[in-house]
């Protein structure tokens, strides 16, 4: 088995004959920022927990919120996965598998554990304010049996739920040598291998969200191909229409599921959420390319060194903001809630950026630990550099 793994790694490194395209650097940085910003709208409290279409009806705001969440929000994770696969190919070629795997563990698993422990501490503090809050927020009590999943997402989504992405990308990274090696042999073998792994992930805890593998594999394919694909304007337009229409259908399904939850409805909902991520990835990449050619390019790209910290911290910040908001302004059906939903991600971004800069200045080593291995105060970010 070790010999086979060594052969795959050797073939993978030998198979990467192309260099990283510098023209992709700034669009990648910008894409990371906009994808994570829009993702935050998915996690604004209370999400669907207080949504009551049977008792309160469905407002125009509900439809608008769910459309944005189900299009620009949930679907943004796809392009982040493509980027991870694309950059992972070059990192593996440069460092070799042992170095690549160790670097991925430091950059993904260490922050995963730290931020999940921080979220568990926050939730347990919330339990002192609202009895039963911890069980609701964590989907059950904090027990020793659940700690492996709550902290490391071993078998289920972690305490800080969006961080399942770090765990799944780490698993994808371990498969990168295999994906690259079979990509060198044939296209059908590559996609057959991806499909087989995806199927295994559907019936096992290999992935929390198995479809991320497909997008990671697309990134691997693009890197091995050697050229970034040119996206025709017609495809961008079609992707925009598809995202809007599929998002509307997903919203319809989601309302139906909230009113009468069944396993069949949940499966259909998850299937369409997978489908929408393909045109959404195209749309987000087009947005990143457009922004990279605009006057805003420098300002947006300048946020990228901190965006990993923002991603990991946003659930904690949004949770605290929601607790503070409800006291003077009320809950989901209060008149002022639309203002909270629209503004909370912006506030979370500002707070996280301020916290990141302060922590990086005061304790750069600790900041690097929670920021995927990047301490910024000791290593200035070069213009156009992209993190792998």
N, C-alpha and C positions, 0 to 999 in steps of 0.2 A: 504493500500500500504506500509506504514511504517512497519507494522507487517511482511509483506511478505519479505521486504528487510532485516529486522532484522533476519528472519529465514534463508535467504540465507547466510548472513554473518556468523551466528552461524554454519550452516552446512559446510560452506567453511572452517572455522577455525578448526572445528572438523575433517574435512575430510583430512587435511594435517597431515598425520601420519609419514611422512618421513622427514629426516633432510637434509640440504644442503650438497651435496657431496664435501668435501674439494678438491678432485682430479680435480674437474671442475673449481676451482678458477683461476689458472694461464691460462689454455686454454681460458677461458672466457675473461680475461684481454687482452690476445694476439689477440683474435678474434675481439674485439672491435677496436683495433688499426689498424689491416690490413683491416678490412671492411671499416672503415672511410677513411683510406688513399686511397684505390682504388676508393671510392665514389667520391673523389675530382676530378678525371679525367673526370667525367660526366660534371662538372661545369666549366671546363677551357673555358674561353671566346675564340671565340664567339659562341661556341657550334655549333648549326646548323643555326644560324642567317645569316651567310655569306656564307654558303655552297651552291654552284651554279652548280649542276651537269649538268643542261641543257646548260649553257654557258661555263663552264670551264671543263666539263667532270669529270670523277671519277678517282682520282689518287690512286696509291698503298697506299700512306699515308692515304688517306681518308678511305679506306677499313680497314686498320690496326687500325686506331683511333676508328672507329665506332665499330669494333669487340671488342676491349678492353672495350670501354664504355658500350656496350650492354651486356657484359658478366661479367667481374670482377667489373665494375662500377655500373651499375643500379641494378644488382642482389644482391649486397652486403647487401642491406637493409633488406633482408629476415632473415639472421642469427641474425642481431641486434634485430629484432622483436622477434625471438624465445628466445633469451637471456633475453629480457625484460619480456616476459611471464614467463619464468622459475624462474627468481629471484623474480618477483612480487608475486608469490605464497608464498614464504618464508617470504617476507616482510609483506604481509597481515596477515599471521599467527602470526607473532611476534607483530605487532603494532595494529592489529584490524583495521576495515574499516575506522573509522574517522581519526585515526593517519596516516594510509596508504594513504588515499585520500589527506590529508593535505600535507603530505610529497611529494607526486607526484605533487601536484600543485606548491609547492615551487621549486621543482627540474625541472619541465617541463614548466609550464605556465609563471613563472616569467622570466626565461631566454628567452623564446619565445618572449615575449613582448619587453624586453630590446634590444635584438639583432636585431629584426625587426625595431625598432625605429632607431637604429644605421645605419642599411642598408638604410632606407628611407633618413636619413640625408646625407649619402654618395651619394646617387643617386641625391638628390636635389643639392648637391654641383657640381656633374657632369653636371647637367643641365646648370650651369654657364659657363662650358667649351664647351659643345656641345648642341646646341639648340634642344629640342625634345628628349633628352636622357632619361629624367625621365619617359616620357610616354612609351617609348620603353622598358625600363628596368622593369617597374612595370605593363606593360600591360594596361596602361591607366593613366589618371591623378590621383593625390592624392586628393581625395574628402572625405568629412565627411561620405558619404554613404559607402565608401570603407574601411574606417579606421579599422572597426571591423575585416575585413578579412586580410588587410595588416599587422596589428599588432598581432592579435590573431588567424588568420586562421579560423575565425568563419564559413564562408560559402565557402571559396575558398582558394587556395594556398596563403601563406603570401608573404610579400615583399622579405624576405630572403627565397627563395622558398624551399630549402632543409629542413627548420625547420618545415615543415608540419609534419614531422616525430614525433616531440615532441607533437604536438597537437593530432595526431592520437593515439600515445601510451598512452597519458593521458586518452582518451576516452576508449581505451582497458582496462586500469587499473580500471576504474570505473565499468567495466563489469566483472572483475576478480572474485568477490564472486559468481556471477551467473554461470560463467563457471566452477568454482571448484565444486559448489554444484551439478550441473547436471552431471559433470564428475563422481561423486560418485554414481550416480544412474545407468547410463548405457552409453556405448560408442555411441550407435546410437542416443540417446537423445542429447549427447554432440555435436556431429558433425551436427546433424539436427539444433540445436540451433545456432551453428556457421554459418551454411548455411543461415538460416533465417536472422540473423543479417547482414551478408554479402549482401544479396539481398536488405535489407532495405537501406544499405549504398550505393548501386548502384543507387538508385532513390531518395536519400535525401542527405543533407549535413552532415550526421552523421560522415562520414569519408571523408578525401581528397583522400586517396588511400585505398579503402575497403579491398584489398587483404592482407594488413598488419595484419588484424584481424586473418586470417587463420594461419599465422606464430606465432603470439602471442599465439593463442590457442594451437599450437603444443608445445610451451614452457610450457604452463600450464599443458598439458597432460603429458609431460615428468616429470615434477616436481611431479605431483600426482602419477605417475607410480612408482617413487622411485629410478629408476636406469637410468643412462645415457645410451642410446643405443650404442651398439657396431656396428661400421660401417665396414662391410666386404670389403676387398680390391677390390673385383669385383664390388661392388656398387660404390666405389670411382672412379674406372676406367670408369664405365658406366656413372657416373655423369659428369666426365671430358669431355667425348665424346659428351654427350648430350648438355652440356653448349656450347661447340665449335660449334656444328652443328646448334643449335637453335639460337646462337648468329649470325651466318652467315645468317640465314634466316631472322632474325630481321633486320640486316643491309640491306639486299635486300629490305625488306618491307619499311624500313625507307627512303631509296633513292627514291623508288617509291612514297612515300607519299610527300616528299619534291618537287618532280617534278610535281605531280598532286594530291594535297591534297583532300581527300574525307572522309566523316564520316565513311564509310565502311572500308576504309584502316586504319583509326585511330583505330577503334574498333579491327581489326585484329592485329594490332601492339601492342595494350595494352594487348590483350589476350595472345600473345606469350611472352610478357615481364613478365606476371604473371607466365606462365609455367616455364620459365627459372629460376625463383627464387627458385624453389624446388631443382633441382640438384645443383644449385649454393650454397645453404645453406649447403648441404652435403659437397661440395668441400671446402668451406671456413672453416668448422669445422675440416675437415681432415687437412687442412693447419695449423690451430691453434694447433691441437694436435701434429703435426710433429714439429712445431717450439717450442712447450713447452718442447720437449725432446732434443732440440738442444742447442748449445752453445749461440745462440742468444736469448734464452728465457728471461733471465734477462733483457737484454737491451730493447727488445720490450715491455715486461710487464711494465718496468719502465716508459714508455710513457703514460700508460693508465690513470693515475690520471689527465692528462692534455687533454685527447683526446676529452672530451666533449667540452672544450673550443675551441679546434681545429675545431671540427665539426661546432660549431656556428659561428666561425670567418672566416672560409675558403673562403666563398663567398665574403666577404668584401675585403680580402687580394687579392684574384684572380682578382677582379675587378680593384683594384688599380694597380696591376702588369700589367694588360692588357692595361690600359691607358698609363702607363709609357713605355711599350714595343713598342707600335705602333709608337711612335714619331721617334725613330731611325731605327726601323727594319721593319715597315710596318704591314699589316694586315694578314688575313688568308691565302691568296694565295702568300704571300711573301716567298722567299726561306728559310728564317730562322724560319718560324712559327713552323715546327715540333720540333725544339729545345725548343721553348717556351712551347708547349703542353706537352712535356716529362718532362720538368724541373719545370714548375709552381707549381704542387702539392708538390714537394719536397721543393721548396722555401717557399710555404705557410705553410707547416708543421714546418719548421725551424723558420719562423717569428712568427707563432702562439705560438710555445713553448717558444720562448724568451719573447714574450709579456705576456704569462701566468705566467711565473716565476717572471718577474718584477712586475706585478700587484699583485701577491700573496705575494710578499715580502713587497711591499709598502702599499697595501691596502687589507689585507686578507679578510675583511668583504665584500668589493665590489667584490673581486675575487670570493668568495663563492656564491654571488648573481648571477653572470653570468656563473658560472661553475656548475650549478645544485646542489648547496648547499654544495659544498666541498671547504673548506679553508685548504690548505695543510700545510702552515707554522706552524699552531698551532696544527696540528694533523698529526704527521708522519704516512706515509702509511706502514702498516705491510706487510711483505713479504707474498704473496699469498692471501691477502685480496681482495675480490671482492665487487664492489659497487652494491647494489641492486637497 
